[in-house]
Amino acid sequence: MENRHNSATWSLAWAYAVLIGYASLYPFAGWRDQGVNPVSFLLAPWPRYWSGFDLWTNLLGYAPFGCLLALGWLRSGRSAVKAALGAIGTGVLFSLALEYLQIFLPSRVPSNLDLALNSAGAMLGAMAALLLERCRLLVRWRRLRDAWVVSDARGALVLLALWPWALLYPAPVPLALGQVLERVEEAIADWLAGTPYLEWLPLREIELQPLLPSVEWLCVSASALLPCLLAYSAIRAASKRLLSTALLLAAGMAVTALSAALSWGPSTAWVWLTPPVLGGLCTALLLLVPLGRLPMRGCVVAAGVVLLVSLGLTNQAPASPYFALTLQTWEQGRFIRFHGVVQWLSWCWPYLALLHLIKRWRSLRSTRRSLQSSA
């Protein structure tokens, strides 16, 4: 049985729980005691007004959570019954806690229907996990995973699974994540306003200028190389690394097109594919062929270098007027709750990747020292 510490399932379950919590409590403003009985929503009649969208989002939103929890307990050696009951019980309690917290948010309305649908979704996910185990698909997946990646690839697999979701948030440069420097500077300036410490804050003398086509080319190349090198640092064989590259870049391009289509309509899905972007993607593909033969330590170092280059260039890119209008669509339109989740994921993903690369480098260095001392 696979050790839980070598599995990405629990990390994905925690990440998904954070996403559910964020979507359920967004925008986190106006917390106050409204004098509502905490159990009133449980005893209230079913809501009179609801939509099919609300029904399916609540039902299907908790299905992956229940599935991941059940898979985690199955891989930890629990029986099928205990894994299913644990996943369903956790889903119910987690949904109940979030519905209770919504009592203190004037912009949110707790609902017993939402609780029932969330619980049913967790149950469906748990049943799906048991079905996968029954069909021995999990055993085949573990064999495939062991043949492809190293034993301590959990962090890389989690980051790679989250990367396409981070790309859903509209970015000023395609595939570029982690543009937070300008927002951080503005937040610090607002926080220090009216204090003498504001004078200590280094401010820009000129506004950010649009990236030159050559710089945008380089930024796209580095941003496309990063997830592929992250995969290289966990995948064993060079041929399998090249296949992972094709799958990752295809997923990144598809999700970027989906983001554009959601923002402006299906006809604009590929407008971001400009000559500098195409050139950057082609450059990344050409570089990934020789990089695929690097040892894992070399892949970690290369990933760290392109990550720093990508962050440096991305944070020099200004927000164009079209980008600002796109964000208004996400922040004030039909994506308002989903916007907050993918926004934070887009901001934080590169920095989480940096922490993983540092940890991976230390692990590889420690392993190398152990082999040298035992030789």
Salt bridges, closest charged atoms under 4 A:
GLU2 OE1 - ARG75 NH1 3.94
GLU2 OE2 - ARG145 NH1 3.66
ASP152 OD2 - ARG360 NH1 2.88
GLU185 OE1 - ARG204 NE 3.10
GLU331 OE2 - HIS339 NE2 3.57
